[in-house]
Amino acid sequence: MEVEENLQLIRARYDAVNAHDLDRFEGFYADSTTWSDPGLPAPITGASSVRERLELLTTAFPDLHWNLDKIFSQGENVCAEFTFTGTHRGMLPDNTGAESFPATNESVRIEACGVYVVEEGKIIDSKVYFDFGRLTSQIQKS
């Protein structure tokens, strides 16, 4: 039953993202969780830091949506392929932390993959893979 419970948890996490429900989203993560993605200069730690990451993304893309395309699990490991869509309407820091991209009102569509480790009903590790260069090229079209 662990596999099905972990799949349900990750599906609910994507539902929280799409509802922009930051409290619910944060609740899926352990206090000691680690998150990494190509848009960060270094991994972040802690449920509140993960919440801040989503808050930054929903500020930069107020209509952010992560369509869950495929999900599968083996024990505590869950993999989810998803498509990130949104309109760039707020500041987005670059992946070095040194600069930011001002709002361009450009639409983005990026395929991504999230790999999660779940223990005792909480995400303890979250790695999100996507092409940050493709994202920035889409917001800098004009």
CYANA upper distance limits for C-alpha pairs under 8 A (distance plus 0.5 A):
  1 MET  CA      5 GLU  CA      6.78
  2 GLU  CA      6 ASN  CA      6.61
  2 GLU  CA     75 GLY  CA      7.05
  2 GLU  CA     76 GLU  CA      8.04
  3 VAL  CA      7 LEU  CA      6.72
  3 VAL  CA     73 SER  CA      6.62
  3 VAL  CA     74 GLN  CA      6.97
  3 VAL  CA     75 GLY  CA      5.80
  3 VAL  CA     76 GLU  CA      7.49
  4 GLU  CA      8 GLN  CA      6.65
  5 GLU  CA      9 LEU  CA      6.69
  5 GLU  CA    121 GLY  CA      8.45
  6 ASN  CA     10 ILE  CA      6.83
  6 ASN  CA     73 SER  CA      8.09
  6 ASN  CA     76 GLU  CA      7.48
  6 ASN  CA     78 VAL  CA      7.65
  6 ASN  CA    118 VAL  CA      7.13
  6 ASN  CA    121 GLY  CA      7.72
  7 LEU  CA     11 ARG  CA      6.66
  7 LEU  CA     71 ILE  CA      7.87
  7 LEU  CA     72 PHE  CA      7.58
  7 LEU  CA     73 SER  CA      7.24
  7 LEU  CA     78 VAL  CA      7.42
  8 GLN  CA     12 ALA  CA      6.59
  9 LEU  CA     13 ARG  CA      6.68
  9 LEU  CA     28 PHE  CA      7.98
  9 LEU  CA    121 GLY  CA      7.98
 10 ILE  CA     14 TYR  CA      6.92
 10 ILE  CA     78 VAL  CA      8.26
 11 ARG  CA     15 ASP  CA      6.87
 11 ARG  CA     68 LEU  CA      8.32
 12 ALA  CA     16 ALA  CA      6.73
 13 ARG  CA     17 VAL  CA      6.81
 13 ARG  CA     24 ARG  CA      8.39
 13 ARG  CA     25 PHE  CA      6.39
 13 ARG  CA     28 PHE  CA      7.23
 14 TYR  CA     18 ASN  CA      6.72
 14 TYR  CA     66 TRP  CA      7.30
 14 TYR  CA     67 ASN  CA      8.40
 14 TYR  CA     68 LEU  CA      7.63
 15 ASP  CA     19 ALA  CA      6.68
 16 ALA  CA     20 HIS  CA      6.49
 16 ALA  CA     21 ASP  CA      5.62
 16 ALA  CA     22 LEU  CA      7.71
 16 ALA  CA     24 ARG  CA      6.61
 16 ALA  CA     25 PHE  CA      5.90
 17 VAL  CA     21 ASP  CA      6.80
 17 VAL  CA     22 LEU  CA      7.90
 17 VAL  CA     25 PHE  CA      6.98
 17 VAL  CA     54 LEU  CA      8.24
 17 VAL  CA     65 HIS  CA      7.83
 17 VAL  CA     66 TRP  CA      7.69
 18 ASN  CA     64 LEU  CA      7.49
 18 ASN  CA     65 HIS  CA      5.70
 18 ASN  CA     66 TRP  CA      6.86
 20 HIS  CA     58 THR  CA      7.65
 21 ASP  CA     25 PHE  CA      6.62
 22 LEU  CA     26 GLU  CA      6.52
 22 LEU  CA     51 ARG  CA      6.66
 22 LEU  CA     54 LEU  CA      7.87
 22 LEU  CA     55 GLU  CA      7.63
 23 ASP  CA     27 GLY  CA      6.82
 23 ASP  CA     51 ARG  CA      8.28
 24 ARG  CA     28 PHE  CA      7.49
 25 PHE  CA     29 TYR  CA      8.14
 25 PHE  CA     51 ARG  CA      7.43
 26 GLU  CA     47 ALA  CA      6.10
 26 GLU  CA     48 SER  CA      7.11
 26 GLU  CA     50 VAL  CA      7.34
 26 GLU  CA     51 ARG  CA      5.81
 27 GLY  CA     47 ALA  CA      8.00
 28 PHE  CA    121 GLY  CA      8.21
 28 PHE  CA    122 LYS  CA      5.88
 28 PHE  CA    123 ILE  CA      6.57
 29 TYR  CA     33 THR  CA      6.71
 29 TYR  CA     46 GLY  CA      8.24
 29 TYR  CA     47 ALA  CA      5.74
 29 TYR  CA     50 VAL  CA      8.46
 29 TYR  CA    122 LYS  CA      5.65
 29 TYR  CA    123 ILE  CA      5.17
 29 TYR  CA    124 ILE  CA      6.89
 30 ALA  CA     46 GLY  CA      7.50
 30 ALA  CA     47 ALA  CA      6.47
 30 ALA  CA    122 LYS  CA      5.84
 30 ALA  CA    123 ILE  CA      6.33
 30 ALA  CA    124 ILE  CA      6.05
 31 ASP  CA     45 THR  CA      8.49
 31 ASP  CA     46 GLY  CA      5.29
 31 ASP  CA     47 ALA  CA      5.51
 31 ASP  CA     48 SER  CA      8.23
 32 SER  CA     45 THR  CA      6.82
 32 SER  CA     46 GLY  CA      5.47
 32 SER  CA     47 ALA  CA      7.60
 32 SER  CA    124 ILE  CA      7.13
 33 THR  CA     45 THR  CA      6.06
 33 THR  CA     46 GLY  CA      5.51
 33 THR  CA     47 ALA  CA      6.75
 33 THR  CA    123 ILE  CA      7.10
 33 THR  CA    124 ILE  CA      4.70
 33 THR  CA    125 ASP  CA      5.87
 33 THR  CA    126 SER  CA      8.06
 34 THR  CA     43 PRO  CA      7.15
 34 THR  CA     44 ILE  CA      6.22
 34 THR  CA     45 THR  CA      4.98
 34 THR  CA     46 GLY  CA      6.91
 34 THR  CA    124 ILE  CA      6.86
 34 THR  CA    125 ASP  CA      5.36
 34 THR  CA    126 SER  CA      6.63
 35 TRP  CA     43 PRO  CA      6.03
 35 TRP  CA     44 ILE  CA      5.79
 35 TRP  CA     45 THR  CA      6.82
 35 TRP  CA     50 VAL  CA      7.28
 35 TRP  CA    125 ASP  CA      6.54
 35 TRP  CA    126 SER  CA      5.14
 35 TRP  CA    127 LYS  CA      6.22
 35 TRP  CA    128 VAL  CA      8.28
 36 SER  CA     40 LEU  CA      7.37
 36 SER  CA     42 ALA  CA      7.44
 36 SER  CA     43 PRO  CA      4.92
 36 SER  CA     44 ILE  CA      6.93
 36 SER  CA    126 SER  CA      6.98
 36 SER  CA    127 LYS  CA      5.45
 36 SER  CA    128 VAL  CA      6.75
 37 ASP  CA     43 PRO  CA      7.79
 37 ASP  CA    127 LYS  CA      6.51
 37 ASP  CA    128 VAL  CA      5.33
 37 ASP  CA    129 TYR  CA      6.38
 37 ASP  CA    130 PHE  CA      8.04
 38 PRO  CA     95 ASN  CA      7.07
 38 PRO  CA    128 VAL  CA      8.07
 38 PRO  CA    129 TYR  CA      7.07
 38 PRO  CA    130 PHE  CA      7.13
 38 PRO  CA    131 ASP  CA      7.70
 38 PRO  CA    132 PHE  CA      6.39
 39 GLY  CA     93 PRO  CA      8.36
 39 GLY  CA     94 ASP  CA      6.95
 39 GLY  CA     95 ASN  CA      4.81
 39 GLY  CA     96 THR  CA      8.39
 39 GLY  CA    132 PHE  CA      6.61
 40 LEU  CA     94 ASP  CA      8.14
 40 LEU  CA     95 ASN  CA      5.26
 40 LEU  CA     96 THR  CA      7.25
 40 LEU  CA     97 GLY  CA      7.68
 41 PRO  CA     95 ASN  CA      5.69
 41 PRO  CA     96 THR  CA      5.28
 41 PRO  CA     97 GLY  CA      6.58
 44 ILE  CA     49 SER  CA      6.93
 44 ILE  CA     50 VAL  CA      7.72
 45 THR  CA     49 SER  CA      6.70
 45 THR  CA     50 VAL  CA      7.82
 46 GLY  CA     50 VAL  CA      6.93
 47 ALA  CA     51 ARG  CA      6.74
 48 SER  CA     52 GLU  CA      6.74
 49 SER  CA     53 ARG  CA      6.76
 50 VAL  CA     54 LEU  CA      6.99
 51 ARG  CA     55 GLU  CA      6.63
 52 GLU  CA     56 LEU  CA      6.59
 53 ARG  CA     57 LEU  CA      6.89
 54 LEU  CA     58 THR  CA      6.59
 55 GLU  CA     59 THR  CA      6.57
 56 LEU  CA     60 ALA  CA      6.71
 56 LEU  CA     92 LEU  CA      8.02
 57 LEU  CA     61 PHE  CA      6.33
 57 LEU  CA     62 PRO  CA      8.35
 57 LEU  CA     64 LEU  CA      8.06
 57 LEU  CA     92 LEU  CA      7.98
 58 THR  CA     62 PRO  CA      5.34
 58 THR  CA     63 ASP  CA      7.69
 58 THR  CA     64 LEU  CA      6.48
 59 THR  CA     89 ARG  CA      8.04
 59 THR  CA     90 GLY  CA      6.26
 59 THR  CA     91 MET  CA      8.06
 60 ALA  CA     87 THR  CA      8.50
 60 ALA  CA     88 HIS  CA      6.16
 60 ALA  CA     89 ARG  CA      5.96
 60 ALA  CA     90 GLY  CA      4.33
 60 ALA  CA     91 MET  CA      5.85
 60 ALA  CA     92 LEU  CA      6.12
 60 ALA  CA    103 ALA  CA      7.83
 61 PHE  CA     86 GLY  CA      5.90
 61 PHE  CA     87 THR  CA      5.76
 61 PHE  CA     88 HIS  CA      5.44
 61 PHE  CA     89 ARG  CA      6.22
 61 PHE  CA     90 GLY  CA      7.04
 62 PRO  CA     86 GLY  CA      7.72
 62 PRO  CA     87 THR  CA      7.57
 62 PRO  CA     88 HIS  CA      8.27
 62 PRO  CA     89 ARG  CA      7.37
 62 PRO  CA     90 GLY  CA      8.49
 63 ASP  CA     85 THR  CA      8.40
 63 ASP  CA     86 GLY  CA      5.72
 63 ASP  CA     87 THR  CA      6.83
 64 LEU  CA     84 PHE  CA      7.64
 64 LEU  CA     85 THR  CA      6.29
 64 LEU  CA     86 GLY  CA      4.90
 64 LEU  CA     87 THR  CA      7.67
 65 HIS  CA     83 THR  CA      8.44
 65 HIS  CA     84 PHE  CA      6.35
 65 HIS  CA     85 THR  CA      5.84
 65 HIS  CA     86 GLY  CA      6.80
 66 TRP  CA     82 PHE  CA      6.55
 66 TRP  CA     83 THR  CA      5.99
 66 TRP  CA     84 PHE  CA      5.12
 66 TRP  CA     85 THR  CA      7.02
 67 ASN  CA     82 PHE  CA      5.76
 67 ASN  CA     83 THR  CA      5.59
 67 ASN  CA     84 PHE  CA      7.09
 68 LEU  CA     80 ALA  CA      7.40
 68 LEU  CA     81 GLU  CA      6.77
 68 LEU  CA     82 PHE  CA      4.96
 68 LEU  CA     83 THR  CA      7.25
 69 ASP  CA     80 ALA  CA      7.91
 69 ASP  CA     81 GLU  CA      5.96
 69 ASP  CA     82 PHE  CA      5.43
 69 ASP  CA     83 THR  CA      7.47
 70 LYS  CA     80 ALA  CA      6.14
 70 LYS  CA     81 GLU  CA      5.57
 70 LYS  CA     82 PHE  CA      7.39
 71 ILE  CA     78 VAL  CA      7.76
 71 ILE  CA     79 CYS  CA      6.19
 71 ILE  CA     80 ALA  CA      4.81
 71 ILE  CA     81 GLU  CA      6.84
 72 PHE  CA     78 VAL  CA      6.35
 72 PHE  CA     79 CYS  CA      6.00
 72 PHE  CA     80 ALA  CA      7.11
 73 SER  CA     77 ASN  CA      6.08
 73 SER  CA     78 VAL  CA      4.75
 73 SER  CA     79 CYS  CA      6.66
 74 GLN  CA     78 VAL  CA      7.02
 76 GLU  CA    117 VAL  CA      5.94
 76 GLU  CA    118 VAL  CA      5.51
 76 GLU  CA    119 GLU  CA      6.94
 77 ASN  CA    115 VAL  CA      7.73
 77 ASN  CA    116 TYR  CA      6.28
 77 ASN  CA    117 VAL  CA      5.25
 77 ASN  CA    118 VAL  CA      7.02
 78 VAL  CA    115 VAL  CA      6.32
 78 VAL  CA    116 TYR  CA      5.62
 78 VAL  CA    117 VAL  CA      6.87
 78 VAL  CA    118 VAL  CA      8.14
 79 CYS  CA    113 CYS  CA      7.61
 79 CYS  CA    114 GLY  CA      6.24
 79 CYS  CA    115 VAL  CA      5.05
 79 CYS  CA    116 TYR  CA      6.85
 80 ALA  CA    113 CYS  CA      6.11
 80 ALA  CA    114 GLY  CA      5.60
 80 ALA  CA    115 VAL  CA      6.97
 81 GLU  CA    111 GLU  CA      8.02
 81 GLU  CA    112 ALA  CA      6.40
 81 GLU  CA    113 CYS  CA      4.88
 81 GLU  CA    114 GLY  CA      6.90
 82 PHE  CA    111 GLU  CA      6.52
 82 PHE  CA    112 ALA  CA      5.83
 82 PHE  CA    113 CYS  CA      6.46
 82 PHE  CA    114 GLY  CA      8.26
 83 THR  CA    109 ARG  CA      7.24
 83 THR  CA    110 ILE  CA      6.14
 83 THR  CA    111 GLU  CA      4.99
 83 THR  CA    112 ALA  CA      6.41
 84 PHE  CA    108 VAL  CA      8.02
 84 PHE  CA    109 ARG  CA      6.07
 84 PHE  CA    110 ILE  CA      5.56
 84 PHE  CA    111 GLU  CA      6.71
 84 PHE  CA    112 ALA  CA      7.47
 85 THR  CA    107 SER  CA      7.77
 85 THR  CA    108 VAL  CA      5.85
 85 THR  CA    109 ARG  CA      5.03
 85 THR  CA    110 ILE  CA      7.08
 86 GLY  CA    107 SER  CA      6.17
 86 GLY  CA    108 VAL  CA      5.98
 86 GLY  CA    109 ARG  CA      7.51
 87 THR  CA    105 ASN  CA      6.22
 87 THR  CA    106 GLU  CA      6.03
 87 THR  CA    107 SER  CA      4.78
 87 THR  CA    108 VAL  CA      6.68
 88 HIS  CA    103 ALA  CA      5.98
 88 HIS  CA    104 THR  CA      6.30
 88 HIS  CA    105 ASN  CA      5.36
 88 HIS  CA    106 GLU  CA      5.95
 88 HIS  CA    107 SER  CA      6.80
 88 HIS  CA    108 VAL  CA      7.97
 88 HIS  CA    139 ILE  CA      7.08
 89 ARG  CA    102 PRO  CA      8.49
 89 ARG  CA    103 ALA  CA      5.06
 89 ARG  CA    104 THR  CA      6.84
 89 ARG  CA    105 ASN  CA      5.74
 89 ARG  CA    106 GLU  CA      8.41
 90 GLY  CA    102 PRO  CA      6.79
 90 GLY  CA    103 ALA  CA      5.11
 91 MET  CA    100 SER  CA      6.66
 91 MET  CA    101 PHE  CA      6.07
 91 MET  CA    102 PRO  CA      5.16
 91 MET  CA    103 ALA  CA      6.11
 92 LEU  CA    100 SER  CA      5.78
 92 LEU  CA    101 PHE  CA      5.53
 92 LEU  CA    102 PRO  CA      7.12
 92 LEU  CA    103 ALA  CA      8.19
 93 PRO  CA     97 GLY  CA      6.53
 93 PRO  CA     98 ALA  CA      8.03
 93 PRO  CA     99 GLU  CA      6.32
 93 PRO  CA    100 SER  CA      4.44
 93 PRO  CA    101 PHE  CA      6.58
 94 ASP  CA     98 ALA  CA      7.30
 94 ASP  CA     99 GLU  CA      6.04
 94 ASP  CA    100 SER  CA      5.85
 94 ASP  CA    101 PHE  CA      7.37
 95 ASN  CA    132 PHE  CA      8.32
104 THR  CA    139 ILE  CA      6.72
104 THR  CA    140 GLN  CA      7.56
104 THR  CA    142 SER  CA      8.41
105 ASN  CA    139 ILE  CA      8.11
106 GLU  CA    138 GLN  CA      7.47
106 GLU  CA    139 ILE  CA      5.71
106 GLU  CA    140 GLN  CA      8.09
106 GLU  CA    141 LYS  CA      7.89
107 SER  CA    138 GLN  CA      7.69
107 SER  CA    139 ILE  CA      7.44
108 VAL  CA    135 LEU  CA      7.26
108 VAL  CA    138 GLN  CA      6.35
108 VAL  CA    139 ILE  CA      7.29
109 ARG  CA    135 LEU  CA      8.27
110 ILE  CA    130 PHE  CA      7.70
110 ILE  CA    131 ASP  CA      8.08
110 ILE  CA    134 ARG  CA      8.04
110 ILE  CA    135 LEU  CA      7.17
111 GLU  CA    130 PHE  CA      7.06
112 ALA  CA    128 VAL  CA      7.56
112 ALA  CA    129 TYR  CA      6.09
112 ALA  CA    130 PHE  CA      5.15
112 ALA  CA    131 ASP  CA      8.28
113 CYS  CA    128 VAL  CA      6.18
113 CYS  CA    129 TYR  CA      5.64
113 CYS  CA    130 PHE  CA      7.20
114 GLY  CA    126 SER  CA      7.39
114 GLY  CA    127 LYS  CA      6.15
114 GLY  CA    128 VAL  CA      4.81
114 GLY  CA    129 TYR  CA      6.77
115 VAL  CA    126 SER  CA      6.37
115 VAL  CA    127 LYS  CA      5.66
115 VAL  CA    128 VAL  CA      6.84
116 TYR  CA    123 ILE  CA      7.07
116 TYR  CA    124 ILE  CA      8.04
116 TYR  CA    125 ASP  CA      6.02
116 TYR  CA    126 SER  CA      5.12
116 TYR  CA    127 LYS  CA      6.94
117 VAL  CA    123 ILE  CA      6.23
117 VAL  CA    124 ILE  CA      6.20
117 VAL  CA    125 ASP  CA      5.58
117 VAL  CA    126 SER  CA      7.22
118 VAL  CA    122 LYS  CA      5.91
118 VAL  CA    123 ILE  CA      4.91
118 VAL  CA    124 ILE  CA      6.29
118 VAL  CA    125 ASP  CA      7.83
119 GLU  CA    123 ILE  CA      6.94
119 GLU  CA    124 ILE  CA      7.10
131 ASP  CA    135 LEU  CA      6.99
132 PHE  CA    136 THR  CA      6.76
133 GLY  CA    137 SER  CA      6.56
134 ARG  CA    138 GLN  CA      6.71
135 LEU  CA    139 ILE  CA      7.04
136 THR  CA    140 GLN  CA      6.61
137 SER  CA    141 LYS  CA      6.80
